[in-house]
Each structure stands twice: as structure tokens, then as C-alpha cells.
């Protein structure tokens, strides 16, 4: 079973390598290899039993132990299955989406790297391996968002996403280092056991959870690190569908779920989860009601929906958050894929330039409507069941929390009803549509089916799949309120067409938020620009030092050759003098001659010592110090 477990993340990585090497010789550019690898990963997940935990000690010193390994728990299996299944559907879609693009081998290589890194992240049994995979996910997202690097704005969007998520990653790094200092190991099971046994003080535990939360906030695009997500929509549609439904943005929520016993033992961290999630869900939901770009509506919706998951976690409902994580992965990936078809066929994502498309692309319009109704929480689709679970967790805490969820459902109905209505209903502006390939329909159809059926499949069963306790059903009154809010929101949003549903204030709020969140990325890039001249100066200094060291080495060699000749001549002279002393000794001056010969021989030996390596030693020492200076300078620039 160990081999099957290791194969789950390795297969997509090998497919990525193969696509990069031989993709241009294959009919689908290597995409077929990636889709096959992901399918095998899904099969392996079905075969691997719970409890398999291969691990190894990577580093051990002074009572500290860094371990790496993979682990199948109920949670890791569940989330890995979500990632793999969504990646499978997106992979099939990508075969058609990238069919006519010349650089598709590079696309599938980067996509495979991303999927493999995400699976390692989910299945990791230690914080050090989880963090390493976490950073590889960030790297792969940078490559994918900036895939069309010649397109205006793509490099900036990729860099912005990379830098803003790194801000949170610094917190996560400090968090697991603090865990290492407290427990002596990075094993997640050991850490959770230490918390359960009361071995970690409340202060250290609170600090640890807040640092980990910073990483989750960055990856899941929560306030104040939200601004990178809408700009990331410039990436190819499959990238948007995968990164912003079940993988990268879901990584933050998964991290909190993975370490939830720590958050349960730190009430301040739970409160922070709730308030960050509430603020993000409200602000992002409001902005989505005024956004004029179809994919950016979905991006702000993603931030809002992830905020709901954070609310559920803050209210002590990890099961509800897990349920919504799965449902959101299904309906949001479907919405992004459908939006991609719209963009490819019409050449635009502007809501005021779309309309009536369901008449010319009925399949795409149909799957979009299914996913939109699921997002809004209309029964019996998946979003209804997961929203109900969150509502149950909220009603347990009081009326205020329950009312907040109802308001968020209302906002969701408005922005998705407006986006769907402006795109697929009303006056039809386009009639010349090309025939969409079967891979696009197949990938979108699979995910749309999941968006429709997943809630029914998991409702009442998820508590048995995961180790979290189930939530009681919400009161019938709140259930009616939530469904009514969804229906009213959908109707109101659809009636507004492409006009901002709640006026211009949310649009101004969005612009202000983007300016505020752009600042860290802008100043970081400006700082990098200022560093370039300094780096060039260090390069010149390094070259000068290297040239000087080389000249000194050549000079030392010349001196050494001269000393060799001098030492040799001295030795010959010493032996000639010794022979002469024999003659002097015969005349009665033996003792004085012996002393003189001994002194001269000792001088020759000193010269030989100098010749035998002392100059080498001094030259080597000088070179080592120069190299050390270069290394320190490089580290200063890197840090």
C-alpha cells in the first residue's frame, strides 16, 4: 500500500516531466499523459486504506527532528479525492481548450507540477513537507497565472499573486518553526497529541495558531490579502477553474482543518477566524454585485465563499466547512469552465457586451445555470446542503451568526443571478458560434453533475467519512429564510442585467480595496528595482575580487618557483660547504665546522618548509575569505 500512496502525487509529476520532454510529439501535447496520471491517482486513492503512513527522518540534531512522510487519514483522503477529481475534469477540459495552442506541452507540464504539489500538500504527515509543497504550489501558481506572459498584465498579476501569498507564508514558516521548538519535531500527529496532552502553553499555542492563520489567509485570499485573486483571472480558464476552486485557494482552509485541534484549544484564534471570514465574505460579496467582468465576478465570489468556510471554522463547525469545500469545488470549477467557453467564443468577458448566449450555446448555458443555482443554495443542489450545514453551525451560536449567513446567501444570489442573467439571458448579441469540442463538454459536464449530485451524496454521510462531529439540523424557520433569500437574490440580480445590482458604492469599495492591496506588491517590486543596481555593484566587486585572487595566485606561483630554485641552490651549497668542512676538520676545526653545518642545514629546512606549502596556505585562506564575503553579500540580497 505504500507504493500506491507514493504514486498518488508522483504520477502527475512524472506526467508533467514527460509532457515537457516529449509533449510536442504527442497529439494532445502531453495532456493525455496528465489526464491518465490523474485518473490513476484517483484509483490509487480508492485502493489505499486509512492509516498508511510512510515516513523518514530527514534531519536530526540536538533533540530536534525533521520528518517527512505521507499519511492517509479521513481528512487527507477526502480532500485529496476532491483535488484529484476536480483536476481530472479540468484536465479533460484542457485537452480541448489547449488543442490549437502551440505551447500546450509547457501548460500541461506546469499543470502537472501544480497538481502533484497540491497532492503532496494534502497528504503530508509533517509540517516541513507540507510547507515545502505549499511553496511549490505557490511557484506553480505563479507559472500558470503568468502562462500567457506576452499578454499585457499577466506578468504583473502573477508577480502580485506570488508576493501577496508569500506575505502569509512567512507567518506559516514562523508557525511551524515555533511548533518545532516546542515539540522537537514537525510531525502533525505529534503536534496534535502534544496539544491534547496539555504539553504546550496557552501563549505559545495562541502564537502558533495566529502564525499558521496568516498562511491560510494569504492562500485563501482573505482580508487583507485578497487583492491578488481577481487579477489572477488573467490566466487561462483551466487555471482559474483549478486554482480557485479546489486547490490553491482551498489550501488555506485545508490547513486550518488539518490543524483544527490547535485552533480549538486557542479561543482567540477561533474568534479571529470568524471575524476575518465574516469581513471577507461581506466585502467580497458586495464587490461581486458591481463587477463588470464575468470571471472577476466569480473571483470575488470565491473569496466570499471561502470566507463562509472560515466563518464555519470559527463557529466550531469543521464538518460544515469541509462540506462546503467539496460543494464549492464542484460548482465553482463548473462556473469557471463555462465562463471560459463564453470568453473563447465571444472574445469578451464584459457583462455589458454579452447576452442571450443560452440560445446559441445551450449546453454551456445549462451547466452554468446548474452551478449558479448550486452556489445560490437552491435545493436539492450541492450548495443547498453545504449552506444548510453552515447555517446549522451558525444557529448553534445565536441569531446574529445565523442572520449573517442568510445575508451572505442573499448576496450570493444577487451576484450570480446578475452574472448568469447578463451572460445567458436577454437579448442575443452573437449568433456565429463555432462548435465546441467534446473534451470541453465532457470536462464541464462531469463537474456540473458533481455540482448537482454531491450534496445529496454527502448529506448525512459526511460525519461518517470524516472524524469531525456532525451538526444538528437548523430550525425550519432559518432554512426557509435561507432559501427565500437565495430565490429573492437570484431574481433581483437577474433583473438588473449588467448594471451594478446595489449601486456604485460596491464598485468604489472594490477599487479602493484593490489599490490598498496592490501597495505591498508594488512597493516590493520597486524595492527589487532598487536592488538591481546594488546587485550589479556586488557583481562587479565579485569579479574584481576574483580577478585579484587569480592574480595573487599567479604571483604566488612565480614566487614559489623562485623559492624552489633558491632552496635547491641553498641545499647544494650546504652540501658543498659540508664537504669543505671535512677538509677543515682535518686541519683541527671539526667542532666549529659541525656547528656551522648544522645551522646552515636548519636554515635550508626552514626554506623548504616555506616552499612546501606555506604560501599555498596563505593564498587559500585569502581565497576562502573572499568567497565568504561573496556568499554573505548574496544572502543579503536574497533575504
Buried (B, 14 or more C-beta within 10 A) or exposed (E): EEEBBBBBBBBBBBBBBBBBEEBBEBEBBBBBBBBBBBBBBBBBBEEBEEEBBBBEEBEEEEEEBBBBBBBBBBBBBBBBBBBBBBBBBBBBBBBBBBBEBEEBBBBBBBBBBBBBBBBBBBBBBBBBBBBBBBBBBBBBBBBBBBBBEEEEEBBBBBBBBBBBBBBBBEBBBBBBBBBBEBBBBBBBBBBBEBBEEEEBEEEEBBBBBBBBBBBBBBBBBBBBBBBBBBBBBBBBBBBBBBBBBBBBBBBBBBBBBBBBBBBBBBEEBBEBBBBBBBBBBBBBBBBBBBBBBBBBBBBBBBBBBBBBBBBBBBBBBBBBBBBBBBBBBBBBBBBBBBBBBBBBBBEBBEBEBBBBBBBBBEBBBBBBBBBBBBBBBBBEBBBBBBBBBBBBBBBBBEEEBBBBBBBBBBBBBBBBBBBBBBBBBBEBEBEEBEEBBEBBBBBBBBBBBBBBBBBBEBBEEBBEBBEBEBBEBBEEEBBEBBBBBBBBBBEBBBEBBBBBBBEEEBBEBBEEBBEEBBEBBBEBBEEEEEEEEEBEEBEEEBEEBBEEBEEBBEEBEEEBEEBBEEBBEBBEEBBEBBEEBEEBBEEEEEEEBEEBBEEBBEEBBEBBEBBBEEBEEEBEEBBEEBBEBBEEBEEEEEE
